[in-house]
Amino acid sequence: MVLLLAGCSMAPRYERPESPVDGGFPDYPEYRGVGAEEGEMPLLRLSPEDGWGETEKAGAENPALGNLSWQEFYVDQDMQKLIAFALENNRDLRLAVLNRERIRALYQIQRGELLPAIAGVGSYANQSGPTFLPPPSPDSAISRRYSLSVGLASYELDFFGRINSLKDAALEGYLASAHAAHSARISLVAEVASLYLQIVAGREQYELTRNTYASRRESYDLIAAMYRQGLASQLTVNQARAAMEEARVNAVNIRTTVLRLENVLALLIGGALPPDLVIPSRLAEVRKFQDLPEGLPSWLLERRPDILQAEHSLRSANANIGAARASFFPSISLTASLGAISADLDTLFDSNSRAWSFTPQISLPIFSGGRQVAGLEAANLQKDMAVASYEKAVQSAFREVADALAQRSTINEQLEATRSLQDAARQSYDISNVRYKNGVDSFMNVLDTQRLLFSAQQAYINSELQREINTINLYKALGGGWR
């Protein structure tokens, strides 16, 4: 009967809250520019039966995505090497893992409360007192007592499931911390990959700026020579020099940004960049990511560690309600020991020195100033807060996916537009340069078209970078690397 009663729980039956968002991702048709035909195939398709709470379908319906680890998604070897260094040495991730282990130890402590604690106790008492105290004793009377016992101290019978509820709450807290560590791991992987691409794009920008500086310096030297021959004005020389120095300032600023990004990357991987690491100078040299398939169902978000963390925190709060309810009922504890007591150490183990004690105790709360009521109210409010946190985690997850899909639906159009802008700007620069050399146009027009070309080239590099980072963000938002 004791074992059956110990299995009881006063915690309310857990039910997952309803999803605060619709069951599917936003349906963004792939953007094709002005005049795009209606009814285009959306980037991610959702069938009406796609729902929330069907995680077990992942491996069967979409095995490629369901088993896509970060090693399979980030196919670039140098990027993989940096990610591996970060997972091994990053201090923030290490703190998250250590916190998980600490909470697991606390759970094991709480779980131990379900079993009686048995301890062996040995003692020796040596005492003397005044002779006038009863019973009368000689002046030199000294009492000695030796004792040795094995027993359990104040073991609470968990009739109403208080200790078991606390154990469940501790277990859910540990699982939440485990998912928090996993979330930190996924974020770290995505951050390292994004930073790597930013460094590559920065190097490409730096190389572009250096080439622009070299071109403008060549123009300045030519115009300066023409000025010395009386074929150019001082204003034209100053304009050419200003354009050259502008390019040099841009090059210095970009170089500073790249060095700072490399410092951040070194911090993420927990040490200096590997000496054998060769970071490419163009985004085109980076191996592209594994493609994400179309038709991603919304239940993939159930793999996101932050959502799982929020749900386990909710389960922990739900279990704490059971412990708060059980505090209204009596608690029964047992204290027992078996051993020997003797006035002489030599006779401690004699048969007539055996002793035992058994002390059951029941405690019934009668008046406590409203502590139990306040404790239950606090537990219920804590659960309400956990529900709100869970709903916020789900909403945030869907928002991150929606943002990634929104950019993904327009990024190709952006790339095409910046490529066209770059071509047009290059042609304008070539024409204006020829017109200036033939004396048809002023050098100011050459500078304007030159700046437009430089801006267009930078915009194209940034668009390429955004396309790759968008793929990383979508993979991360879908719980990428969940294994």
C-alpha positions as semicolon CSV with decimal commas, in nm:
position;residue;x (nm);y (nm);z (nm)
1;M;0,000;0,000;0,000
2;V;0,288;0,235;0,081
3;L;0,441;0,173;-0,262
4;L;0,107;0,232;-0,434
5;L;0,044;0,552;-0,246
6;A;0,397;0,670;-0,322
7;G;0,313;0,643;-0,689
8;C;0,030;0,894;-0,658
9;S;0,072;1,246;-0,789
10;M;-0,130;1,559;-0,732
11;A;0,019;1,738;-1,032
12;P;-0,239;1,837;-1,294
13;R;-0,242;1,631;-1,612
14;Y;-0,003;1,792;-1,858
15;E;-0,143;1,907;-2,190
16;R;0,061;2,087;-2,447
17;P;-0,082;2,436;-2,513
18;E;-0,239;2,495;-2,850
19;S;-0,008;2,648;-3,105
20;P;-0,038;3,029;-3,100
21;V;0,027;3,038;-3,476
22;D;-0,127;2,876;-3,781
23;G;-0,010;2,527;-3,867
24;G;0,191;2,631;-4,173
25;F;0,467;2,865;-4,279
26;P;0,384;3,179;-4,478
27;D;0,326;3,094;-4,843
28;Y;0,570;3,325;-5,022
29;P;0,569;3,277;-5,400
30;E;0,912;3,317;-5,547
31;Y;0,943;3,679;-5,650
32;R;1,003;3,736;-6,020
33;G;0,987;4,113;-6,035
34;V;0,720;4,348;-6,165
35;G;0,465;4,167;-6,378
36;A;0,531;3,821;-6,235
37;E;0,263;3,572;-6,322
38;E;0,008;3,484;-6,058
39;G;-0,010;3,138;-5,914
40;E;0,364;3,072;-5,919
41;M;0,491;2,774;-5,729
42;P;0,566;2,882;-5,372
43;L;0,915;2,826;-5,244
44;L;0,789;2,605;-4,961
45;R;0,468;2,410;-5,019
46;L;0,233;2,306;-4,742
47;S;-0,046;2,055;-4,780
48;P;-0,368;2,095;-4,577
49;E;-0,287;1,793;-4,363
50;D;0,038;1,943;-4,239
51;G;-0,007;1,993;-3,869
52;W;0,160;2,058;-3,540
53;G;0,277;1,774;-3,318
54;E;0,386;1,510;-3,571
55;T;0,759;1,499;-3,517
56;E;0,771;1,124;-3,567
57;K;0,692;1,172;-3,937
58;A;1,018;1,355;-4,001
59;G;1,239;1,059;-4,069
60;A;0,982;0,880;-4,283
61;E;0,848;1,161;-4,501
62;N;1,162;1,363;-4,551
63;P;1,466;1,151;-4,463
64;A;1,712;1,381;-4,639
65;L;1,619;1,678;-4,426
66;G;1,547;1,471;-4,116
67;N;1,904;1,341;-4,110
68;L;2,082;1,655;-4,231
69;S;2,358;1,721;-3,978
70;W;2,571;2,033;-3,980
71;Q;2,859;1,835;-4,133
72;E;2,633;1,749;-4,427
73;F;2,494;2,100;-4,463
74;Y;2,817;2,300;-4,433
75;V;3,014;2,120;-4,703
76;D;3,307;2,362;-4,720
77;Q;3,608;2,193;-4,557
78;D;3,763;2,507;-4,408
79;M;3,427;2,609;-4,264
80;Q;3,385;2,263;-4,113
81;K;3,728;2,289;-3,954
82;L;3,642;2,622;-3,789
83;I;3,307;2,490;-3,665
84;A;3,478;2,186;-3,512
85;F;3,727;2,413;-3,333
86;A;3,443;2,627;-3,199
87;L;3,245;2,328;-3,072
88;E;3,554;2,206;-2,892
89;N;3,683;2,531;-2,743
90;N;3,409;2,794;-2,727
91;R;3,371;2,910;-2,367
92;D;3,005;3,010;-2,387
93;L;2,914;2,665;-2,515
94;R;3,129;2,510;-2,245
95;L;2,941;2,710;-1,980
96;A;2,608;2,591;-2,122
97;V;2,725;2,229;-2,110
98;L;2,860;2,265;-1,757
99;N;2,533;2,421;-1,646
100;R;2,351;2,121;-1,792
101;E;2,574;1,885;-1,593
102;R;2,520;2,090;-1,276
103;I;2,143;2,069;-1,312
104;R;2,167;1,697;-1,379
105;A;2,354;1,658;-1,049
106;L;2,080;1,855;-0,873
107;Y;1,821;1,627;-1,028
108;Q;2,008;1,322;-0,900
109;I;2,008;1,476;-0,552
110;Q;1,633;1,532;-0,569
111;R;1,574;1,182;-0,702
112;G;1,764;1,042;-0,406
113;E;1,494;1,182;-0,177
114;L;1,264;0,901;-0,292
115;L;1,484;0,643;-0,121
116;P;1,562;0,623;0,251
117;A;1,904;0,743;0,358
118;I;2,075;0,476;0,569
119;A;2,374;0,574;0,779
120;G;2,594;0,409;1,036
121;V;2,657;0,610;1,355
122;G;2,911;0,542;1,627
123;S;2,947;0,753;1,941
124;Y;3,130;0,766;2,273
125;A;3,002;0,977;2,565
126;N;3,214;1,054;2,873
127;Q;3,038;1,257;3,145
128;S;3,053;1,349;3,515
129;G;2,828;1,567;3,730
130;P;2,773;1,705;4,085
131;T;2,690;1,452;4,356
132;F;2,374;1,630;4,478
133;L;2,187;1,556;4,158
134;P;1,979;1,239;4,166
135;P;2,062;0,963;4,160
136;P;2,330;1,012;4,428
137;S;2,678;0,919;4,311
138;P;3,029;0,939;4,450
139;D;3,235;1,248;4,389
140;S;3,447;1,068;4,139
141;A;3,156;0,909;3,948
142;I;3,206;0,926;3,572
143;S;2,956;0,779;3,328
144;R;3,066;0,635;2,997
145;R;2,854;0,509;2,710
146;Y;2,945;0,351;2,381
147;S;2,693;0,313;2,101
148;L;2,692;0,183;1,748
149;S;2,383;0,186;1,522
150;V;2,262;0,165;1,166
151;G;1,936;0,331;1,070
152;L;1,743;0,579;0,864
153;A;1,674;0,934;0,967
154;S;1,344;1,107;0,900
155;Y;1,243;0,926;0,581
156;E;0,925;1,081;0,445
157;L;0,663;0,846;0,304
158;D;0,553;1,012;-0,017
159;F;0,181;0,938;0,021
160;F;0,067;1,240;-0,178
161;G;0,348;1,259;-0,433
162;R;0,519;1,573;-0,306
163;I;0,872;1,436;-0,336
164;N;0,793;1,262;-0,662
165;S;0,659;1,589;-0,806
166;L;0,976;1,768;-0,700
167;K;1,174;1,492;-0,868
168;D;0,974;1,533;-1,189
169;A;1,024;1,910;-1,178
170;A;1,399;1,862;-1,137
171;L;1,407;1,616;-1,427
172;E;1,223;1,856;-1,657
173;G;1,459;2,132;-1,548
174;Y;1,754;1,915;-1,646
175;L;1,600;1,837;-1,985
176;A;1,537;2,209;-2,040
177;S;1,902;2,285;-1,963
178;A;2,010;2,011;-2,205
179;H;1,807;2,170;-2,483
180;A;1,945;2,512;-2,387
181;A;2,296;2,374;-2,439
182;H;2,186;2,227;-2,772
183;S;2,039;2,561;-2,877
184;A;2,366;2,732;-2,789
185;R;2,545;2,473;-3,002
186;I;2,327;2,533;-3,307
187;S;2,359;2,910;-3,270
188;L;2,737;2,881;-3,240
189;V;2,761;2,672;-3,557
190;A;2,550;2,922;-3,753
191;E;2,743;3,217;-3,611
192;V;3,080;3,070;-3,709
193;A;2,956;2,995;-4,062
194;S;2,808;3,343;-4,104
195;L;3,121;3,511;-3,972
196;Y;3,338;3,303;-4,205
197;L;3,133;3,424;-4,502
198;Q;3,150;3,785;-4,381
199;I;3,529;3,760;-4,368
200;V;3,540;3,617;-4,720
201;A;3,308;3,892;-4,846
202;G;3,519;4,151;-4,662
203;R;3,831;4,026;-4,833
204;E;3,656;4,044;-5,167
205;Q;3,546;4,399;-5,088
206;Y;3,901;4,485;-4,986
207;E;4,042;4,347;-5,311
208;L;3,781;4,544;-5,506
209;T;3,873;4,861;-5,319
210;R;4,243;4,807;-5,382
211;N;4,180;4,762;-5,753
212;T;3,967;5,075;-5,751
213;Y;4,245;5,262;-5,575
214;A;4,499;5,140;-5,829
215;S;4,276;5,250;-6,115
216;R;4,217;5,592;-5,963
217;R;4,585;5,635;-5,889
218;E;4,662;5,558;-6,251
219;S;4,410;5,821;-6,355
220;Y;4,559;6,069;-6,111
221;D;4,912;6,011;-6,239
222;L;4,792;6,060;-6,597
223;I;4,604;6,380;-6,516
224;A;4,896;6,512;-6,312
225;A;5,125;6,456;-6,612
226;M;4,873;6,634;-6,836
227;Y;4,863;6,923;-6,589
228;R;5,239;6,962;-6,603
229;Q;5,208;6,988;-6,981
230;G;4,929;7,243;-6,952
231;L;4,660;7,005;-7,081
232;A;4,459;6,978;-6,758
233;S;4,342;7,219;-6,490
234;Q;4,432;7,226;-6,125
235;L;4,066;7,150;-6,043
236;T;4,080;6,828;-6,244
237;V;4,399;6,726;-6,067
238;N;4,240;6,787;-5,726
239;Q;3,930;6,592;-5,827
240;A;4,140;6,296;-5,936
241;R;4,343;6,309;-5,617
242;A;4,029;6,327;-5,399
243;A;3,887;6,023;-5,577
244;M;4,214;5,834;-5,524
245;E;4,229;5,917;-5,153
246;E;3,863;5,826;-5,114
247;A;3,941;5,477;-5,242
248;R;4,237;5,450;-5,004
249;V;4,020;5,547;-4,707
250;N;3,764;5,286;-4,808
251;A;4,036;5,024;-4,834
252;V;4,168;5,103;-4,487
253;N;3,818;5,093;-4,335
254;I;3,736;4,761;-4,498
255;R;4,069;4,614;-4,390
256;T;4,000;4,722;-4,032
257;T;3,656;4,560;-4,046
258;V;3,802;4,234;-4,175
259;L;4,065;4,226;-3,899
260;R;3,794;4,281;-3,637
261;L;3,583;4,003;-3,785
262;E;3,883;3,773;-3,767
263;N;3,925;3,863;-3,400
264;V;3,560;3,779;-3,335
265;L;3,605;3,448;-3,516
266;A;3,912;3,372;-3,304
267;L;3,701;3,437;-2,993
268;L;3,429;3,203;-3,115
269;I;3,667;2,916;-3,188
270;G;3,843;2,971;-2,856
271;G;4,189;3,049;-2,989
272;A;4,395;3,180;-3,279
273;L;4,296;3,090;-3,631
274;P;4,467;2,768;-3,747
275;P;4,790;2,849;-3,934
276;D;4,703;2,607;-4,213
277;L;4,363;2,770;-4,268
278;V;4,335;2,931;-4,610
279;I;4,041;3,170;-4,619
280;P;3,942;3,241;-4,981
281;S;3,924;3,596;-5,110
282;R;3,600;3,552;-5,308
283;L;3,260;3,416;-5,216
284;A;3,253;3,218;-5,539
285;E;3,543;3,009;-5,403
286;V;3,340;2,891;-5,101
287;R;3,162;2,561;-5,153
288;K;2,789;2,613;-5,147
289;F;2,565;2,468;-4,883
290;Q;2,353;2,160;-4,914
291;D;2,023;2,262;-5,071
292;L;1,717;2,258;-4,848
293;P;1,427;2,079;-5,017
294;E;1,094;2,242;-5,090
295;G;0,776;2,153;-4,908
296;L;0,907;2,182;-4,552
297;P;0,626;2,102;-4,304
298;S;0,572;2,320;-4,000
299;W;0,618;2,037;-3,750
300;L;0,991;2,050;-3,821
301;L;1,001;2,340;-3,575
302;E;0,928;2,093;-3,293
303;R;1,292;1,995;-3,322
304;R;1,408;2,344;-3,232
305;P;1,584;2,321;-2,897
306;D;1,447;2,654;-2,776
307;I;1,090;2,528;-2,821
308;L;1,176;2,200;-2,649
309;Q;1,344;2,395;-2,369
310;A;1,031;2,606;-2,319
311;E;0,810;2,298;-2,314
312;H;1,022;2,119;-2,055
313;S;1,020;2,433;-1,841
314;L;0,642;2,425;-1,867
315;R;0,639;2,059;-1,761
316;S;0,860;2,147;-1,464
317;A;0,620;2,422;-1,357
318;N;0,332;2,178;-1,393
319;A;0,506;1,928;-1,162
320;N;0,572;2,201;-0,905
321;I;0,196;2,250;-0,877
322;G;0,169;1,888;-0,760
323;A;0,427;1,952;-0,489
324;A;0,243;2,268;-0,380
325;R;-0,088;2,081;-0,360
326;A;0,066;1,798;-0,159
327;S;0,186;2,045;0,103
328;F;-0,178;2,082;0,219
329;F;-0,186;1,717;0,331
330;P;-0,017;1,538;0,621
331;S;0,341;1,425;0,588
332;I;0,457;1,102;0,754
333;S;0,824;1,046;0,829
334;L;1,004;0,749;0,980
335;T;1,311;0,743;1,198
336;A;1,456;0,404;1,293
337;S;1,784;0,258;1,412
338;L;1,928;-0,079;1,511
339;G;2,251;-0,118;1,705
340;A;2,413;-0,165;2,043
341;I;2,470;0,047;2,354
342;S;2,708;-0,036;2,639
343;A;2,893;0,131;2,922
344;D;3,202;-0,067;2,833
345;L;3,357;-0,097;2,492
346;D;3,440;-0,464;2,557
347;T;3,075;-0,554;2,604
348;L;2,939;-0,342;2,317
349;F;2,880;-0,642;2,096
350;D;2,729;-0,867;2,364
351;S;2,378;-0,996;2,305
352;N;2,233;-0,801;2,595
353;S;2,371;-0,471;2,453
354;R;2,142;-0,467;2,151
355;A;1,911;-0,168;2,111
356;W;1,663;-0,043;1,856
357;S;1,430;0,246;1,804
358;F;1,138;0,315;1,570
359;T;0,982;0,663;1,567
360;P;0,709;0,734;1,311
361;Q;0,592;1,093;1,300
362;I;0,297;1,258;1,131
363;S;0,274;1,631;1,067
364;L;-0,055;1,794;0,975
365;P;-0,054;2,162;0,873
366;I;-0,315;2,349;1,077
367;F;-0,210;2,712;1,061
368;S;0,086;2,851;0,870
369;G;-0,017;3,205;0,793
370;G;-0,133;3,119;0,441
371;R;0,201;2,980;0,324
372;Q;0,052;2,677;0,151
373;V;-0,210;2,886;-0,027
374;A;0,049;3,140;-0,138
375;G;0,281;2,861;-0,248
376;L;0,011;2,703;-0,464
377;E;-0,081;3,040;-0,613
378;A;0,286;3,107;-0,694
379;A;0,316;2,762;-0,860
380;N;0,009;2,829;-1,074
381;L;0,140;3,169;-1,176
382;Q;0,475;3,014;-1,259
383;K;0,297;2,772;-1,490
384;D;0,108;3,057;-1,656
385;M;0,439;3,231;-1,716
386;A;0,584;2,910;-1,860
387;V;0,286;2,881;-2,097
388;A;0,347;3,238;-2,216
389;S;0,718;3,164;-2,263
390;Y;0,636;2,851;-2,462
391;E;0,393;3,040;-2,686
392;K;0,648;3,316;-2,737
393;A;0,914;3,059;-2,832
394;V;0,680;2,911;-3,093
395;Q;0,587;3,254;-3,230
396;S;0,952;3,360;-3,245
397;A;1,043;3,040;-3,428
398;F;0,774;3,094;-3,689
399;R;0,875;3,458;-3,725
400;E;1,240;3,361;-3,788
401;V;1,135;3,110;-4,052
402;A;0,899;3,363;-4,210
403;D;1,175;3,626;-4,226
404;A;1,414;3,379;-4,387
405;L;1,150;3,272;-4,640
406;A;1,061;3,632;-4,720
407;Q;1,422;3,714;-4,805
408;R;1,471;3,382;-4,983
409;S;1,176;3,460;-5,213
410;T;1,336;3,786;-5,333
411;I;1,710;3,727;-5,306
412;N;1,750;3,595;-5,662
413;E;1,573;3,900;-5,800
414;Q;1,803;4,117;-5,589
415;L;2,109;3,940;-5,726
416;E;1,986;3,979;-6,082
417;A;1,914;4,348;-6,028
418;T;2,255;4,422;-5,875
419;R;2,427;4,228;-6,154
420;S;2,240;4,432;-6,414
421;L;2,323;4,751;-6,225
422;Q;2,689;4,652;-6,220
423;D;2,695;4,589;-6,596
424;A;2,520;4,918;-6,669
425;A;2,755;5,110;-6,440
426;R;3,061;4,952;-6,604
427;Q;2,939;5,049;-6,950
428;S;2,865;5,403;-6,832
429;Y;3,213;5,432;-6,687
430;D;3,379;5,303;-7,001
431;I;3,182;5,545;-7,218
432;S;3,243;5,847;-6,996
433;N;3,614;5,763;-6,976
434;V;3,641;5,749;-7,355
435;R;3,446;6,075;-7,391
436;Y;3,678;6,246;-7,141
437;K;3,992;6,127;-7,319
438;N;3,849;6,259;-7,646
439;G;3,772;6,595;-7,485
440;V;3,397;6,557;-7,522
441;D;3,308;6,529;-7,151
442;S;3,440;6,659;-6,818
443;F;3,632;6,455;-6,563
444;M;3,348;6,502;-6,313
445;N;3,129;6,269;-6,517
446;V;3,408;6,011;-6,511
447;L;3,421;6,035;-6,132
448;D;3,044;6,000;-6,101
449;T;3,030;5,688;-6,316
450;Q;3,335;5,550;-6,139
451;R;3,169;5,589;-5,799
452;L;2,848;5,436;-5,935
453;L;3,043;5,136;-6,061
454;F;3,219;5,092;-5,730
455;S;2,888;5,108;-5,538
456;A;2,727;4,859;-5,777
457;Q;3,015;4,616;-5,737
458;Q;2,991;4,642;-5,358
459;A;2,613;4,592;-5,374
460;Y;2,658;4,274;-5,577
461;I;2,905;4,130;-5,328
462;N;2,667;4,215;-5,043
463;S;2,380;4,047;-5,228
464;E;2,585;3,731;-5,270
465;L;2,669;3,740;-4,900
466;Q;2,305;3,789;-4,802
467;R;2,200;3,495;-5,018
468;E;2,442;3,260;-4,841
469;I;2,363;3,392;-4,494
470;N;1,992;3,358;-4,568
471;T;2,046;2,987;-4,634
472;I;2,227;2,958;-4,299
473;N;1,949;3,144;-4,119
474;L;1,678;2,925;-4,273
475;Y;1,866;2,608;-4,179
476;K;1,911;2,737;-3,824
477;A;1,549;2,857;-3,796
478;L;1,425;2,511;-3,892
479;G;1,629;2,358;-3,610
480;G;1,917;2,259;-3,836
481;G;2,168;2,027;-3,676
482;W;1,901;1,901;-3,434
483;R;2,078;1,567;-3,395
